[in-house]
Structure formats: C-alpha cells, structure tokens
Amino acid sequence: MTVSDVKLVLASASPRRLALLEQAGLKPDLLNPVDIDEIPKKRETPRAFVQRMAREKAEAAREAPIVRELEGKVFILSADTVVAVGRRILGKASTADEARSMLRLLSGRSHKVLTAVALVAPSGRTRLRVVETKVRFKRLSLEDMRTYIDCDEWRGKAGAYAIQGRAGAFVRHINGSYTGVVGLPLYETVSLLDGNGYPVHEAWRLAEGGSA
C-alpha cells in the first residue's frame, strides 16, 4: 500500500491534535470533526467513557458523506481526552466558575489524564488504544488560579487546563505520555497506523521531499 492509494481523515477539530499529527510527519487529507453526545453514562468509568467517545467519533466520521466520497483506502483517526480524579470525570469547563472549581480540585494532588485513540481501517474494523498518564500539580495559589482563568486558556480543555501552555508551570511531575496529555499520544497513534497498513515511512520520506 502506497501513499497514493490511501486517504487519512482526522475526525477532530482540535488544532493541537492536528499539530501533533503533523509533528509526527503525517498530514491528513481531510479534517472531519463530528458532533456527538459527550455526556458520560451513569456509573461509566473514565476509561470506558474515553474509549467510547473515541470510537463513536471515528465511526460517525466514517458515515459522513464527505468521507464516503473519498477514493482509495480510507483511514479514519480520532481521539478523546479526559481528566479524572478517581472515578470522577472532569470534562471541558464552560464557565470561569467551573474552571475555578476544577483547578481547586487538581491543586496539590495527582490526577489521571486518559486519551483514547481510535482508528477505522479500510477493512472497516475499529482499533483502539488508551494511554493513561499521571500528572501531579503543585498547590495552586489564589493568584495562580485567578490569572490562569483570566487568560482564557482553560476554555475547551479537559480539566480546565492545557499542559502545553501556561499550566505547564503547575505540573510538578508527569508519569506517562506528554503528547497524550496534550491530546494525541504519538507513539501509540503512529504504531496504530503503521500496524494497520498505513504507509507511515513513505509519508515521512515524501514530507521531507524525497521519493517513495
């Protein structure tokens, strides 16, 4: 299978996921974010929830007319990230008060960041990988929280923070995948694509201006 035979679809509107994928030398042929219900089910664990979200995003993208019209073998990639304290899922804060509440909960303690990556291969089969990373925050002062909330960086971020931004200064320790916390674990993503037949290395050579 060669690059000319395939199409790569990223089912995400996240500029961070796109940037990470391009950092790995892979440029999607199509961005196709989808709109799905992102409310956890009753008693759903963080791991089960993030897996379900990633799978549903990829499978919803597969049914989109713009994707179904693509020629060649189509690979559909999606991801979902949650922050969890125990079994409690911290979603995306929609108000400053919600963001403040989440930051207070994370202050001075460890939490988990789980990112699930789903790939719908040309065969139609969906493959999943889940990456769990442990992150420990310093004890946040009132000034830390006030100024962070004022900068609006928390908007649209799981757990109300972005590790690649100012909140990186809150992190005392990380055990796991940094890119997984940002939103797309590169080792697992590239391995998933390569293992299912996507021509990763040819894409790298072409990205560098080489020949296939």
C-alpha positions in Angstrom: 0.0 0.0 0.0 1.4 3.4 -1.0 0.5 7.0 -0.1 -1.2 7.4 -3.4 -3.5 4.5 -2.5 -4.8 5.9 0.8 -6.5 8.8 2.4 -6.1 9.8 6.1 -9.0 11.5 7.8 -8.7 13.2 11.2 -12.0 13.3 12.9 -11.2 16.2 15.2 -11.5 20.0 15.3 -8.6 20.3 17.7 -5.7 22.3 16.3 -3.4 20.6 18.9 -4.2 17.1 17.5 -3.6 18.3 14.0 -0.2 19.9 15.0 0.9 16.7 16.8 0.0 14.6 13.8 1.9 16.9 11.5 4.8 16.8 14.1 4.9 13.1 13.5 5.3 13.6 9.8 1.7 12.7 8.9 -0.6 15.2 7.1 -4.3 14.3 7.0 -6.1 14.5 3.6 -9.3 15.6 5.3 -10.3 17.2 8.6 -13.8 16.0 9.5 -14.8 16.8 13.1 -18.1 15.3 14.3 -20.7 16.3 16.8 -21.6 13.5 19.2 -23.2 13.4 22.6 -20.3 13.6 25.1 -22.2 13.0 28.3 -20.9 10.1 30.4 -23.3 7.3 31.1 -24.4 6.5 34.7 -21.5 4.7 36.5 -19.3 4.8 33.4 -15.7 4.8 34.3 -13.2 7.3 32.8 -11.5 4.6 30.8 -14.8 3.2 29.4 -16.0 6.7 28.6 -12.9 7.9 26.8 -12.8 4.7 24.7 -16.5 5.0 23.8 -16.0 8.7 22.8 -13.0 8.0 20.5 -14.8 5.0 18.9 -18.0 6.9 18.3 -16.2 9.9 16.8 -14.3 7.7 14.3 -17.4 5.7 13.4 -19.5 8.8 13.0 -16.9 10.3 10.7 -16.9 7.1 8.6 -20.6 7.7 7.8 -20.1 11.4 6.8 -20.9 11.9 3.1 -17.7 13.8 2.5 -15.7 10.8 3.9 -17.7 8.2 2.0 -17.0 10.0 -1.3 -13.2 9.7 -0.8 -11.5 7.4 -3.3 -8.9 4.9 -2.2 -8.3 3.1 1.1 -9.5 5.4 3.9 -8.1 5.5 7.4 -10.1 7.5 9.9 -8.4 8.6 13.1 -10.0 10.1 16.2 -9.1 10.7 19.8 -10.7 11.8 23.0 -9.1 13.0 26.3 -10.4 13.2 29.8 -9.0 14.3 33.1 -10.1 12.1 36.0 -9.8 12.3 39.8 -10.6 8.8 41.0 -13.8 7.8 39.1 -14.8 11.4 38.6 -14.5 12.7 35.1 -13.6 16.3 34.6 -14.9 17.5 31.3 -14.4 20.8 29.5 -15.3 23.7 31.7 -17.8 26.1 30.1 -17.6 28.9 32.6 -15.0 30.5 34.8 -16.7 29.2 37.9 -16.4 25.6 36.6 -12.8 26.1 35.6 -12.0 27.5 39.1 -13.7 24.5 40.8 -11.7 22.1 38.7 -8.4 23.8 39.4 -9.2 23.8 43.1 -9.8 20.0 42.8 -6.5 19.5 41.0 -4.4 21.7 43.2 -1.7 20.0 45.1 -2.6 16.5 44.1 -2.3 13.9 41.4 -4.8 13.1 38.7 -5.0 11.0 35.6 -5.2 12.0 32.0 -6.6 9.3 29.7 -6.5 9.7 25.9 -8.1 7.1 23.7 -7.1 6.8 20.0 -9.4 5.1 17.6 -8.6 4.1 14.0 -11.1 2.8 11.5 -9.1 0.9 9.0 -10.0 0.4 5.3 -11.3 -3.1 6.3 -14.0 -1.4 8.4 -12.5 -2.6 11.7 -12.0 -0.2 14.5 -8.9 -0.4 16.6 -8.4 1.3 19.9 -5.5 2.3 22.2 -5.8 4.0 25.6 -2.9 5.9 27.2 -3.1 6.8 30.9 -0.8 9.4 32.3 -0.4 10.5 35.9 0.0 14.3 36.4 0.8 16.0 39.7 0.0 19.7 40.2 1.7 22.0 42.7 -0.5 23.6 45.3 -2.1 26.5 43.4 -2.3 29.9 45.0 -5.4 32.1 44.6 -3.3 34.3 42.3 -2.3 31.3 40.1 -5.9 30.4 39.6 -7.1 33.9 39.1 -4.6 34.9 36.5 -4.9 31.5 34.7 -8.6 31.8 34.5 -8.3 35.4 33.3 -6.1 34.3 30.4 -8.9 32.1 29.0 -6.5 29.3 28.1 -8.8 26.8 30.0 -11.7 27.1 27.6 -12.4 23.9 25.7 -9.8 22.0 27.6 -10.4 18.8 29.6 -9.9 19.5 33.3 -9.8 23.3 32.5 -6.1 23.4 31.7 -3.6 23.0 28.8 -0.3 21.5 29.7 1.3 22.9 26.6 0.5 26.4 27.8 0.8 28.4 31.0 -0.5 25.4 33.0 2.8 23.6 32.3 4.2 25.7 35.2 1.7 24.0 37.5 3.0 20.5 36.8 5.4 19.1 39.4 5.6 15.6 37.9 4.3 13.6 34.9 4.5 9.9 34.6 3.4 8.7 31.1 2.9 10.4 27.8 3.2 14.1 27.4 1.7 14.1 24.0 -1.2 12.0 25.4 -1.9 14.8 27.9 -1.8 17.3 25.0 -4.4 15.2 23.2 -2.8 12.7 20.8 -0.2 10.2 22.1 2.2 10.0 19.2 3.8 6.6 19.9 0.5 4.8 20.1 -1.0 6.8 17.2 1.8 6.1 14.7 2.0 2.4 15.9 -1.7 2.0 15.3 -1.5 3.4 11.8 1.7 1.5 10.9 0.3 -1.7 12.3 -2.9 -1.4 10.2 -1.2 -0.8 6.9 -0.9 2.9 6.6 2.4 3.8 4.8 3.9 5.8 7.6 7.5 5.7 6.4 6.7 6.6 2.8 4.7 9.5 4.1 7.8 10.6 6.1 10.0 10.4 3.0 7.6 12.4 0.9 7.2 15.0 3.7 11.0 15.5 3.5 10.9 16.0 -0.2 12.2 12.5 -1.0 10.9 9.9 -3.4 8.7 7.0 -2.5 
